[in-house]
Amino acid sequence: MTPAINVAKTKNIFYHIHEYIHDTTSESYGDEAAQKLGISNERVFKTLVVSIDNKALIVAIIPVSAMLSMKLIAKACGGKKATLAFKADVERSTGYLLGGVSPMGQKKVLTTFIDMSASQFTTVFVSAGKRGLEIELSPQDLQKLTQAKLANLCQ
């Protein structure tokens, strides 16, 4: 069990775990998950940790088929400038390795935003806390578990 799965389990939400064999040569963890699970990459969401104004780390959950708009994520949280966080900061704050960062069960509770496109699906897929492991749940449950706000985040 990963911390992400434990959070889902303790909150008694409906979820499914999907496991696949991760290819270490894969360049895109999210695209790999969509392909190996046979689902649209619009339903697989990646977890990005962003630094806002070099002061605070926040989480952006967006479809793997999209690119995060740094302007939109900065605006969503009232900042001026957003940049992707350094790998060491991501792993230290979340407790997860890159490529397996789940938006749930992180070591530190970070302000979280989910792209509005998630609301068009009955269920979405996010990392369950390690490479090759996805958790499928409703966007509403994801929002509840992460205490996230919905926003337009993609270019």
C-alpha positions as CSV (number, residue, x, y, z in Angstrom):
1,M,0.0,0.0,0.0
2,T,1.1,3.5,-0.8
3,P,0.2,6.6,1.2
4,A,-2.2,7.6,-1.6
5,I,-4.0,4.3,-1.5
6,N,-4.2,4.5,2.3
7,V,-5.8,7.9,2.1
8,A,-8.5,6.6,-0.4
9,K,-9.1,3.6,1.8
10,T,-9.5,5.4,5.1
11,K,-11.9,7.9,3.5
12,N,-14.1,5.1,2.2
13,I,-14.4,6.3,-1.3
14,F,-15.0,4.2,-4.4
15,Y,-11.7,3.6,-6.3
16,H,-9.9,1.1,-8.4
17,I,-6.2,0.4,-8.5
18,H,-4.6,-0.3,-11.9
19,E,-1.1,-1.8,-12.1
20,Y,1.1,-2.2,-15.2
21,I,4.8,-3.0,-15.7
22,H,6.7,0.3,-16.0
23,D,9.2,0.6,-18.8
24,T,12.2,2.4,-17.4
25,T,13.0,3.8,-20.9
26,S,9.6,5.5,-21.1
27,E,9.9,9.3,-21.5
28,S,6.4,10.2,-20.4
29,Y,5.0,8.4,-17.4
30,G,1.4,9.6,-18.0
31,D,1.4,8.6,-21.7
32,E,2.8,5.2,-20.8
33,A,0.0,4.7,-18.2
34,A,-2.7,5.6,-20.7
35,Q,-1.3,3.4,-23.4
36,K,-0.7,0.4,-21.1
37,L,-4.1,0.7,-19.5
38,G,-5.9,1.3,-22.8
39,I,-7.5,4.6,-21.8
40,S,-7.6,8.0,-23.3
41,N,-4.7,10.2,-22.1
42,E,-7.3,13.0,-21.5
43,R,-8.5,10.9,-18.5
44,V,-5.0,10.3,-17.1
45,F,-3.9,13.3,-14.9
46,K,-0.3,14.1,-14.0
47,T,0.7,15.7,-10.7
48,L,3.1,18.6,-11.1
49,V,4.6,20.6,-8.2
50,V,5.2,24.2,-9.0
51,S,7.1,27.0,-7.2
52,I,5.1,30.2,-6.9
53,D,7.2,33.4,-6.7
54,N,10.1,31.3,-5.4
55,K,8.2,31.1,-2.0
56,A,5.6,28.4,-2.0
57,L,5.1,25.0,-3.5
58,I,1.7,24.1,-5.0
59,V,0.3,21.1,-6.8
60,A,-1.3,21.3,-10.3
61,I,-3.2,18.2,-11.5
62,I,-3.7,18.3,-15.3
63,P,-4.3,15.8,-18.1
64,V,-1.2,14.2,-19.5
65,S,-2.4,15.3,-23.0
66,A,-2.0,19.0,-22.0
67,M,0.7,21.5,-21.0
68,L,0.5,23.5,-17.8
69,S,0.2,27.2,-18.3
70,M,2.5,28.9,-15.8
71,K,0.5,32.1,-16.2
72,L,-2.8,30.4,-15.3
73,I,-1.4,28.5,-12.3
74,A,0.2,31.6,-10.9
75,K,-3.0,33.5,-11.4
76,A,-5.1,30.7,-9.8
77,C,-3.1,31.0,-6.6
78,G,-2.6,34.7,-6.6
79,G,1.0,34.7,-7.5
80,K,3.0,36.5,-10.2
81,K,5.4,33.8,-11.4
82,A,5.3,30.1,-11.5
83,T,8.1,27.6,-12.4
84,L,8.3,23.8,-12.1
85,A,9.8,22.9,-8.7
86,F,13.2,21.3,-8.4
87,K,13.2,17.5,-8.3
88,A,14.7,17.5,-4.8
89,D,12.0,19.9,-3.5
90,V,9.3,17.8,-5.1
91,E,10.5,14.5,-3.6
92,R,11.1,16.1,-0.2
93,S,7.7,17.8,0.1
94,T,5.6,14.9,-1.4
95,G,7.5,11.9,-0.2
96,Y,7.2,10.4,-3.7
97,L,9.7,9.8,-6.5
98,L,9.3,11.7,-9.8
99,G,7.1,9.7,-12.1
100,G,5.2,8.4,-9.2
101,V,4.0,11.6,-7.5
102,S,0.5,11.2,-6.3
103,P,-1.7,14.2,-5.4
104,M,-2.9,12.2,-2.4
105,G,-1.0,11.1,0.7
106,Q,1.8,13.6,0.3
107,K,4.1,14.3,3.3
108,K,3.3,18.0,3.3
109,V,-0.2,19.3,2.6
110,L,0.2,21.6,-0.4
111,T,-2.4,23.9,-2.0
112,T,-3.7,22.0,-4.9
113,F,-5.5,22.8,-8.1
114,I,-7.2,20.5,-10.6
115,D,-7.8,21.4,-14.2
116,M,-11.4,22.0,-15.0
117,S,-11.4,19.4,-17.7
118,A,-11.5,16.6,-15.0
119,S,-15.1,17.5,-14.3
120,Q,-16.2,16.2,-17.7
121,F,-15.3,12.6,-16.8
122,T,-17.1,10.1,-14.5
123,T,-13.6,8.9,-13.3
124,V,-10.0,10.0,-13.8
125,F,-6.7,8.3,-13.2
126,V,-3.8,9.7,-11.1
127,S,-0.7,8.2,-9.8
128,A,-1.2,5.9,-6.8
129,G,2.2,6.7,-5.5
130,K,4.7,4.8,-7.6
131,R,5.6,4.2,-11.2
132,G,3.3,1.6,-12.8
133,L,0.5,2.1,-10.3
134,E,-2.6,4.3,-11.0
135,I,-5.7,5.0,-9.0
136,E,-9.1,5.6,-10.7
137,L,-11.6,7.7,-8.8
138,S,-14.2,10.3,-9.5
139,P,-13.0,13.9,-10.0
140,Q,-15.2,14.9,-7.0
141,D,-13.5,12.4,-4.7
142,L,-10.1,13.5,-6.0
143,Q,-11.0,17.1,-5.2
144,K,-12.3,16.1,-1.7
145,L,-9.2,14.1,-0.9
146,T,-6.8,16.8,-2.0
147,Q,-8.9,19.8,-0.8
148,A,-8.3,21.1,-4.3
149,K,-9.8,24.0,-6.2
150,L,-10.9,23.7,-9.8
151,A,-9.3,26.1,-12.3
152,N,-8.4,26.4,-15.9
153,L,-4.7,25.5,-15.9
154,C,-3.8,24.4,-19.4
155,Q,-2.5,26.2,-22.4
